[in-house]
């Protein structure tokens, strides 16, 4: 990334009853029951406390594709 660009959020998008939710994948999670730790070594995973409803598709930047570790990706899919 170039200087001055913001760091992209890595999110899991889900749809429930026609409502879209974005759940961020974060590092340094505070371990609570509202988090789903997918990588204990980096203390990262899904943080449901930061989930938001996505009311418009243009809120999602589909031009950038940040990556997570393959192992973490598979853990979240389980």
N, C-alpha and C positions, 0 to 999 in steps of 0.2 A: 504494500500500500504506500501511497505517496504521503509525504508529510502534510498534515492538516486533514486527512480523511479520517472519518470516524470508523471505529472498529465495528464490523457487522455483528449482529446478533444471530446466533444459531438457534433456530426454533423448530419445534415439532408442531405442525399444523394438523389439527383434527377437526372434524365436523360432526356435530351432534344435533339432530333435529333441525337441520338447515342453519345452524349457528356455527361459525368458524371460530376456533380458539387457537391462539399462539401460545405455546408453552416454551419458555426459554431453556436451553441447555447451558448451564452455568458451571463455572469452576468455583472452588472454595465454598461449597454449599454449607449452610448451617444445618446440621443434621436435625431435622424435625420430621414428623410424620407427613408433612406436606411436601416432602422432597423425595425423589426416587433416585438414589445414588446408582449410577451405572458404571462408574470407574472409581473404586476405592483408592487407587494409587494417586490419582489427581484430585480426589474428592469432588468429582463432577457428576452432573446428572440433570434430570428434569426438576425445575423449581416451580411447583404449582402455585406458590404464593405470588409469583410474578406473572401468572397467566392473564391474558387479555382477550376480549372478544374483538374479532376483526370484522368491522361492519362494511369495509370497502376493500376490494381486491388491490387497489393501488397503494394500500398501506404496506404491502409486501414487496420488497425489492427483489425481483426475480432476475436481476442482471449480475448478481454476485453469488458465488457458491462457496461459502466457507466449508471446511471439512472437519469431521470428527474422526477419531480412530475407528477402524473397522470393528474392533472388539466391542467398543462402546455402542456403535450402531446396532450390532447384533443383539446386545444386551437389552437395548430399548425396545427392539422388535419383539422380544419374548413375551 
